[in-house]
Amino acid sequence: MTIVAPWGVWQCADHRLVWIERGKASEREDVSVKHLAIRCPDGVALISYSGLGALDRKLHVSDWMRELVRGENRRTIDGTLIRIREAATMDLARPAKAHGVVHWFVAGVFLQRRPWWAVITNQPGGSGSPILDHFETIAEPADNPPRRLVAGKGMEAISAEDWALLDRVKMHRPRRPEDYARVLAGIHRRAQQSRHPARHAISEGCVTAYLPPIGTDFKEGTGLQVMPHWHTPESAELLPPAPFVLFGIDMTESAKVLVQRMRAMQAGQPLSDEEANRLHDEALRRSIKPSRP
């Protein structure tokens, strides 16, 4: 779920990946982080997705995205979305079409402080239209009116009352960013606990992310805000850091090292200074190396 308005971008994403073999679900996991925040010289973007969740059971699509766009500060928001679309055509389009999977990247963007929504998808014609062998982009301003975008199988489990709630809240600026976050997390929770069959596509836990316009903020809190909801202590422990690429630098790599050091310390086996410095240096090198030229 995504809300794009002049006062901010909010997203709510679950963590479920389901492995399909011979047409049936064979395995699932609930620790995939399905969003990416990006800051470029001309704007900011918050991107989530539904459809294919991983490549070859190893590389989660959120990691695929951040590794794709990191490395150079020359990228604009538009150039970043073009790069994702072109790479999706190369890496995702064929397996998605072969398995009949509709894939959506949903982006809330502030381009020079003006809000935009964008989708990159292999089904631009909407539900029931053919799944293409390539991806296309659709984008429009979101200042008049604000927009809400929902994608994924789990959307079928959202009640009529919560669809109406989404349409109401998108028109009003909240007093605090977390107010919208709690609304989205509540809708997620009710869909996951409904009796609709699509609830099985939704993990119990979710993450909400808020991205303010460039140069503006709320009275309480500035910058990217990420909030976990409905997690068990065990699932929260397994979740990776929130992906964030800042002017071409993949901040996620350094965050992973900090998490590793913290968990080692909690386990009573703190890393040596030498090992910590080695991991930090490796993370810095990865953080500016894109997955392809």
C-alpha positions as CSV (number, residue, x, y, z in Angstrom):
1,M,0.0,0.0,0.0
2,T,1.3,3.4,-1.0
3,I,0.0,6.9,-0.3
4,V,1.6,9.8,-2.3
5,A,0.6,13.4,-1.3
6,P,2.2,16.8,-1.2
7,W,3.0,16.2,2.5
8,G,4.7,12.9,2.1
9,V,5.0,9.3,0.9
10,W,3.9,6.4,3.0
11,Q,4.3,2.7,2.2
12,C,3.3,-0.5,4.0
13,A,4.8,-3.8,2.8
14,D,4.7,-7.3,4.2
15,H,7.6,-9.8,4.2
16,R,6.2,-13.0,2.7
17,L,7.9,-14.9,-0.1
18,V,6.2,-18.1,-1.3
19,W,8.2,-20.6,-3.4
20,I,6.1,-22.2,-6.1
21,E,7.1,-25.6,-7.4
22,R,5.0,-27.6,-10.0
23,G,2.2,-25.1,-9.5
24,K,2.0,-25.5,-5.7
25,A,3.4,-23.6,-2.7
26,S,6.3,-25.7,-1.4
27,E,7.9,-23.3,1.1
28,R,7.5,-19.8,2.5
29,E,9.5,-17.3,4.5
30,D,8.5,-14.0,6.2
31,V,11.8,-12.0,6.4
32,S,11.9,-10.2,3.0
33,V,12.0,-6.4,3.2
34,K,10.1,-5.1,0.1
35,H,10.9,-1.5,-0.1
36,L,13.9,0.8,-1.0
37,A,14.4,4.5,-0.3
38,I,16.6,6.5,-2.7
39,R,17.9,10.0,-2.5
40,C,19.3,11.6,-5.7
41,P,20.4,15.2,-6.4
42,D,17.0,16.1,-7.8
43,G,14.7,14.3,-5.5
44,V,13.7,11.3,-3.3
45,A,11.8,8.1,-4.0
46,L,10.3,5.3,-1.9
47,I,9.8,2.1,-4.0
48,S,8.0,-1.1,-3.1
49,Y,7.0,-4.1,-5.2
50,S,4.8,-7.2,-5.5
51,G,5.1,-10.2,-7.7
52,L,8.5,-11.9,-8.0
53,G,10.2,-11.7,-4.6
54,A,13.6,-13.2,-5.3
55,L,15.9,-14.3,-8.1
56,D,17.1,-17.9,-8.1
57,R,15.9,-18.3,-4.4
58,K,18.9,-16.3,-3.3
59,L,18.7,-12.6,-4.2
60,H,15.7,-10.7,-2.9
61,V,14.4,-8.1,-5.3
62,S,15.0,-5.3,-2.8
63,D,18.7,-6.2,-2.7
64,W,18.6,-6.5,-6.5
65,M,17.3,-3.0,-6.7
66,R,19.8,-1.3,-4.3
67,E,22.7,-3.2,-5.9
68,L,21.6,-2.0,-9.3
69,V,21.3,1.7,-8.6
70,R,24.2,2.3,-6.2
71,G,27.6,3.5,-7.2
72,E,27.2,6.9,-8.9
73,N,25.8,10.2,-7.7
74,R,25.1,11.4,-11.2
75,R,21.8,9.5,-11.3
76,T,18.5,11.4,-11.3
77,I,15.3,10.0,-10.0
78,D,14.0,9.6,-13.6
79,G,17.3,7.9,-14.6
80,T,17.1,5.6,-11.6
81,L,13.5,4.5,-12.5
82,I,14.6,4.0,-16.1
83,R,17.5,1.8,-14.9
84,I,15.1,-0.3,-12.8
85,R,12.7,-0.7,-15.7
86,E,15.5,-1.7,-18.2
87,A,17.0,-4.2,-15.7
88,A,13.6,-5.6,-14.9
89,T,13.0,-6.3,-18.6
90,M,16.4,-8.1,-18.7
91,D,16.2,-10.1,-15.4
92,L,12.5,-10.4,-14.4
93,A,10.3,-10.2,-17.5
94,R,11.0,-13.7,-18.9
95,P,10.5,-15.7,-15.6
96,A,7.4,-13.6,-14.7
97,K,5.8,-14.2,-18.1
98,A,6.7,-17.9,-18.0
99,H,5.0,-18.4,-14.6
100,G,2.1,-15.9,-15.2
101,V,3.3,-13.5,-12.5
102,V,2.2,-9.9,-12.6
103,H,5.0,-7.8,-11.2
104,W,4.7,-4.2,-10.0
105,F,7.2,-1.7,-8.7
106,V,5.3,1.1,-7.0
107,A,7.1,4.4,-6.4
108,G,6.2,7.5,-4.5
109,V,8.5,10.3,-5.6
110,F,9.3,13.9,-4.8
111,L,10.9,15.4,-7.9
112,Q,12.1,18.9,-7.1
113,R,9.5,18.9,-4.3
114,R,6.6,18.0,-6.5
115,P,4.9,14.7,-5.6
116,W,4.6,12.0,-8.3
117,W,3.5,8.4,-8.4
118,A,5.0,5.9,-10.8
119,V,4.5,2.2,-11.5
120,I,6.9,-0.1,-13.5
121,T,5.0,-3.2,-14.5
122,N,4.7,-6.1,-17.0
123,Q,0.9,-5.6,-17.1
124,P,0.4,-1.9,-17.9
125,G,-3.1,-2.6,-19.4
126,G,-4.5,-3.5,-16.0
127,S,-6.1,-6.6,-14.6
128,G,-7.0,-9.2,-17.2
129,S,-4.7,-7.7,-19.9
130,P,-1.7,-9.7,-21.2
131,I,1.5,-10.1,-19.2
132,L,4.2,-8.6,-21.4
133,D,7.7,-9.8,-22.1
134,H,9.0,-6.4,-21.0
135,F,8.3,-3.7,-18.4
136,E,6.7,-0.3,-18.9
137,T,6.4,2.8,-16.8
138,I,3.3,4.8,-16.0
139,A,3.7,8.1,-14.0
140,E,1.6,11.1,-13.0
141,P,1.7,14.0,-10.6
142,A,0.1,13.3,-7.2
143,D,-0.6,16.8,-5.8
144,N,-4.1,17.2,-7.1
145,P,-5.4,14.8,-6.0
146,P,-3.2,12.7,-3.7
147,R,-3.0,9.1,-4.8
148,R,-3.2,5.7,-3.1
149,L,-1.8,2.7,-4.9
150,V,-2.2,-1.0,-3.8
151,A,-0.6,-4.0,-5.5
152,G,-0.2,-7.7,-4.8
153,K,-2.4,-10.7,-4.2
154,G,-3.1,-9.7,-0.6
155,M,-5.0,-6.6,-1.7
156,E,-8.0,-8.9,-2.3
157,A,-8.3,-9.4,1.4
158,I,-8.8,-5.7,2.1
159,S,-12.3,-5.0,3.2
160,A,-14.6,-2.5,1.5
161,E,-14.5,-0.4,4.7
162,D,-10.7,-0.2,4.6
163,W,-10.7,0.7,0.9
164,A,-12.9,3.6,1.8
165,L,-10.6,4.5,4.7
166,L,-7.6,4.6,2.4
167,D,-9.5,7.0,0.1
168,R,-10.4,9.2,3.0
169,V,-7.1,9.5,4.7
170,K,-5.1,10.2,1.5
171,M,-6.8,13.6,1.3
172,H,-5.8,14.8,4.7
173,R,-2.4,15.7,6.1
174,P,-1.8,13.9,9.4
175,R,-0.6,15.7,12.5
176,R,2.3,13.3,12.7
177,P,3.9,10.9,10.1
178,E,3.3,7.9,12.3
179,D,-0.5,8.5,12.2
180,Y,-0.6,7.4,8.6
181,A,1.8,4.6,9.4
182,R,-0.6,3.2,12.0
183,V,-3.6,3.4,9.6
184,L,-1.7,1.4,7.0
185,A,-0.5,-1.1,9.5
186,G,-4.0,-1.5,10.8
187,I,-5.4,-2.2,7.3
188,H,-2.6,-4.7,6.8
189,R,-3.5,-6.4,10.1
190,R,-7.2,-6.7,9.4
191,A,-6.5,-8.1,5.9
192,Q,-4.1,-10.7,7.3
193,Q,-6.6,-11.8,9.9
194,S,-9.6,-11.8,7.6
195,R,-11.3,-15.0,6.3
196,H,-10.5,-14.2,2.7
197,P,-8.2,-16.8,1.0
198,A,-5.8,-14.0,-0.1
199,R,-4.8,-13.6,3.6
200,H,-2.3,-16.5,3.0
201,A,-0.3,-14.2,0.7
202,I,0.3,-11.8,3.6
203,S,2.8,-12.1,6.5
204,E,1.8,-11.3,10.0
205,G,4.4,-8.6,10.4
206,C,4.8,-5.6,8.1
207,V,6.9,-2.5,7.8
208,T,5.8,1.1,7.2
209,A,8.1,3.7,5.7
210,Y,7.6,7.5,5.5
211,L,9.5,9.8,3.2
212,P,9.0,13.6,3.6
213,P,9.3,16.1,0.7
214,I,12.8,17.5,0.2
215,G,13.3,20.6,2.4
216,T,10.2,20.1,4.5
217,D,9.4,18.1,7.6
218,F,6.9,17.5,10.3
219,K,7.3,19.1,13.8
220,E,8.1,15.7,15.2
221,G,10.7,13.8,13.1
222,T,12.5,14.4,9.9
223,G,13.8,12.3,7.1
224,L,13.1,8.7,6.3
225,Q,11.2,6.9,9.1
226,V,10.7,3.1,9.2
227,M,8.4,1.4,11.7
228,P,8.0,-2.4,12.2
229,H,4.5,-3.6,13.1
230,W,3.1,-6.9,14.5
231,H,6.4,-8.8,14.6
232,T,7.3,-11.6,17.0
233,P,10.7,-11.1,18.7
234,E,12.0,-14.0,16.6
235,S,10.9,-12.5,13.3
236,A,12.1,-9.0,14.2
237,E,15.5,-10.5,15.0
238,L,15.8,-11.9,11.4
239,L,14.7,-8.8,9.5
240,P,17.5,-7.1,7.6
241,P,18.1,-3.3,7.9
242,A,15.9,-1.0,5.8
243,P,17.5,-0.6,2.3
244,F,18.5,3.0,1.6
245,V,20.7,4.4,-1.2
246,L,21.9,8.0,-0.5
247,F,23.5,9.9,-3.4
248,G,24.7,6.6,-4.9
249,I,26.0,5.2,-1.6
250,D,24.3,2.0,-0.4
251,M,23.9,2.8,3.3
252,T,22.4,-0.7,3.8
253,E,25.8,-2.4,3.7
254,S,27.2,-0.4,6.7
255,A,23.9,-0.9,8.6
256,K,24.3,-4.7,8.1
257,V,27.8,-4.6,9.7
258,L,26.4,-2.6,12.7
259,V,23.7,-5.2,13.2
260,Q,26.2,-8.0,13.0
261,R,28.4,-6.3,15.6
262,M,25.4,-5.7,17.9
263,R,24.2,-9.3,17.7
264,A,27.7,-10.6,18.3
265,M,28.0,-8.5,21.4
266,Q,24.5,-9.6,22.6
267,A,25.7,-13.2,22.2
268,G,28.7,-12.5,24.4
269,Q,31.1,-12.9,21.5
270,P,32.0,-9.3,20.5
271,L,34.0,-8.9,17.3
272,S,37.6,-7.9,17.6
273,D,38.6,-4.4,16.4
274,E,40.5,-5.9,13.5
275,E,37.5,-8.0,12.4
276,A,35.1,-5.1,12.8
277,N,37.4,-2.8,10.7
278,R,37.7,-5.5,8.0
279,L,33.9,-5.9,7.8
280,H,33.4,-2.2,7.7
281,D,36.0,-1.7,4.9
282,E,34.4,-4.5,2.8
283,A,31.0,-2.9,3.4
284,L,32.2,0.5,2.2
285,R,33.6,-1.0,-1.0
286,R,30.3,-2.9,-1.7
287,S,28.3,0.2,-1.0
288,I,29.6,2.1,-4.1
289,K,29.8,-0.9,-6.5
290,P,26.8,-1.4,-8.7
291,S,25.9,-5.0,-9.8
292,R,26.4,-4.0,-13.4
293,P,28.0,-1.2,-15.4
